[in-house]
């Protein structure tokens, strides 16, 4: 698309530029957008989408303090929402991958309860989108996202994950480093059925760091993959290594707590159901007692009425209605007196 001045302006930015927070300038450079920089002072080339007039945004008269308070409120309310385990774990995995030097791909694998298989846990994977989109061909890009989407379970001692877990030791409190190419060339290592080790090397991942975790019977490994040409001295630096170990413990604890939280929730549900059953039984008992008392009271009332009626009859029978002589004389006098008139 050409402007009135004759210069060409790209209508859309590339997928990679959008993912890493950049856009193409006229001279081909990719200016980096600083997160802490206010929107109003960003360069005009920061986005190819037409911007709204600045007067419209300023007309709202929203102060930085009120905006910050609103954003904190939204973040706090979001934390209060129910989230499933996979989403919570994926945030931790992504945080580790983004902050570690040279890390492009992270996976979390856990040993099954019977110890027969290593399985990639739900939410336990993250791939740097900038790395995936920077691959030279569409085939490699699709291969990279395929490795991120799917992973087959493997037995201990076999394949990439099983071999790395066996070499590192699930109870070891250290980081184990391994080159993928050397594993491919080792004839004594049993390869993956889906050629996972080979595909990882094909997309440009050469070094893998293995962190192990073991919490109350839940064991597993966290794999941190880096590029083939990554600086090994920076990868193994003290700062990077310490953060890698702490991230592994944090991720392992977040996954391990799932089982125990489910058990606690099961106990609480059982106690709640027991309490509900007791209340229901108590209400039914009170209802039956009330009906029984009403029936009992009615029987008592009928007995009282019957007894009262019997007493009245007995009193009537015992009452002797025999008038005295004075009354008889008075009656006769009144009769004669009335007759004389």
Number of C-alpha atoms within 10 A of each C-alpha: 8 10 8 6 6 8 9 11 14 14 10 12 15 11 15 16 16 14 13 14 17 21 25 21 17 12 6 8 10 15 15 13 16 11 8 6 9 8 11 10 7 12 10 11 15 17 19 15 11 7 8 8 8 9 8 9 11 11 8 8 8 10 10 9 9 10 11 11 12 12 12 12 12 12 11 11 10 11 10 9 8 7 10 9 14 14 13 15 23 19 16 19 26 19 13 22 25 16 12 18 20 21 23 21 27 23 24 28 26 24 24 15 11 6 11 12 18 25 18 22 17 14 20 24 27 24 22 18 17 16 18 21 19 13 15 10 11 12 10 18 17 15 17 23 16 12 17 17 11 10 16 12 20 21 16 18 17 19 21 21 28 23 19 24 25 12 14 20 19 18 13 12 14 17 17 17 18 16 16 20 17 11 19 16 9 11 9 8 15 15 19 17 12 11 11 17 19 17 16 18 17 14 22 19 23 19 23 22 22 24 29 26 25 18 14 9 9 17 21 28 27 29 22 25 25 25 18 18 11 15 12 12 8 13 20 16 11 11 12 15 18 14 15 26 19 13 20 26 19 17 23 25 17 14 26 20 15 11 11 12 11 11 12 11 12 12 12 12 12 12 12 12 12 12 12 12 12 12 12 12 12 12 12 12 12 12 12 12 12 12 12 12 12 12 12 12 12 12 12 12 12 12 12 12 12 12 12 12 12 12 12 12 12 11 11 11 10 9 9 8 8 6 8 8 9 8 9 10 11 10 12 11 11 10 11 10 10 9 8 6 5
